[in-house]
Amino acid sequence: MSTTEAHTEVPVFDAAFVQDLHARYAEIRDATPVQRMATPHGLSVWVITRYDDVRAALADPRLCKEVTRIQEVIAANLLPDSGGREFEDSLASHMLNMDPPDHTRLRKLVVKAFTSRRVEALRPRVEQITERLLDDMAGQSEVDLLDSFAFPLPIQVISELLGVDESRRDAFRAWTNVLLDASDREEAAVAAAEMSQYLAELIEVKRREPGDDLLTALVDATEDQDRLSDKELIAMVFLLLVAGHETTVNLIANGVLHLLRNPEQWAALRADPELVTGAVEEMLRFDGPVMHGTFRFTAEPMTIGGVEIPAKQIVWVGLAAANRDPEQFPEPDRFDIGRDAHGHVAFGHGIHFCLGAQLARLEAHTALRGLVERFPNLAAAGPLDDVQWRFSTLIHGLRAFPVHPAGR
């Protein structure tokens, strides 16, 4: 196959890009399957935008994830005028940033906590938390859907699963917002240090006072006489906490936003709450919570979609772009809870497929069904076109989402 080059113009993935994410990626996807871009921190990255290429890339072992090598590759790909910023690698030694065999080893130690049986056993508690949050919303004329519902549901579930003190949950939200937003590196370093210290202290508590929770199980976990080191434990709990709530927070909020933007879809769900399963899959496809797969780099020169990417280049696998590819999903910019959204890559693909996908789906199904049954006249408290998106290179989520639970 002959190779081509990505467009010579290098777009910047900045705050303006995020506010118009899908339209901007549609322009790039139509023009080229792979586009070189620059991040706000001066990093040169290659973004894969088309569905078939994205799905193949997610399972391609030539795109590596080892965090120690990623830091080295990132340093080499900082643009000359970037000021030499370094990659923030605190808390990063978790399985999502590892290749086999290390990834295989770590995933084996935690996968048992997310079997279908264990996730299904959480359903009554998820329903109980949902009902309590809906009760709290019922007496208010206006709430921020993020603060009152989309955040507290998954953070309480994952915190209880891990055995995290309820008093620290707001701190976790603050820490993860700083770490995941494309913001100040010094703030991120402080947040990482504070979170690492707390998790180290929590692990010591679980050693002294074991509980009936996942963190205690991870402390005690063995597989072929293997155990997690303290560093691995801290990074694993960080990953589970962040992935265990950030994705579901934004899945719920983004999905409700588009249901309200498309009132005929909200009306269809209200008329038949059994449509919730398909609705959640369309929410994941149409505007899922994760824009790109986490950092990968080319271990050798690669040709993707006819575009040649040199060795030791940082690659973003464009999940959001792939899920709007018209070659895979007809009329991709139409939000339709009745469509077959099977095959979307919102949870990734391959060995790094999201471990908590089933839990996220359970929480989203329960949340969405509860909302539509309890508040059938739910309405936005302001113009839906005025919502602002967080500036992150990973998470696609709203800054705030004020709503009237009982309608206008």
Beta strands, then each sheet from edge to edge (+ up, - down):
strand 1: 34-38
strand 2: 44-48
strand 3: 63-64
strand 4: 143-144
strand 5: 296-298
strand 6: 302-304
strand 7: 307-309
strand 8: 314-317
strand 9: 379-380
strand 10: 402-404
sheet 1: 1+ 2- 8- 5+ 3-
sheet 2: 4+ 10- 9+
sheet 3: 6+ 7-
end
